[in-house]
Amino acid sequence: MTGIDGLPPSAAARSADPWPALPDDTALWSAAGAAVDTTQLTRLDREQAGD
């Protein structure tokens, strides 16, 4: 027995995407505008550069 697409029902079920679409989490990975401490970021950049 085959489904509408010509595949057996079990094969058609396996070919479906099992993962739901993920929400947009861009805001989690960006710096908060007013919370940015330029002096501290500059100091951290110098420390990482070995200055």
N, C-alpha and C positions, 0 to 999 in steps of 0.2 A: 504494500500500500504506500502511495506517495502523496505528499501534500500538494498545495497549489503550485509551489515553486519547483516541483519535481523531486524534492528530497524527502526521504523518510521523515516522519514527524519528530523522531528523536534527534536527527541531524539538524533539522531546522531549529529546534530549541537550543542546541549547543552553539549554533552560529550567531545567536542573538547576543548583543553586548551585555555582559553580566554586571557592568559597573555603571552606576548612575552618574549623571553629569555633576561635576563638582561646582560649588558656588564660587563666585569671584572673590578671592581673598587678597586682592591687591593692596587694600588698605592696611592689612596686617604687616605687609613687608615694606611699607614706606615710612619715612620719618614723620613724626607728628610736627606740623609746621611751627607752632609757638613753643614747643618743648625743646627745640634744638638749641643746645648750648654751644655756640661757636668756639668759645675759649676752650672748653673741655674737648671738643672734637679736634681742634688744632693740636692740643697737647697730646691726645691719643695718637694722632697721625704722626707726630714727631717721635713718640715712643716706639711706634711700630717700625718707623724708618731707621731707628737706631740713633737718632740725634740726641 
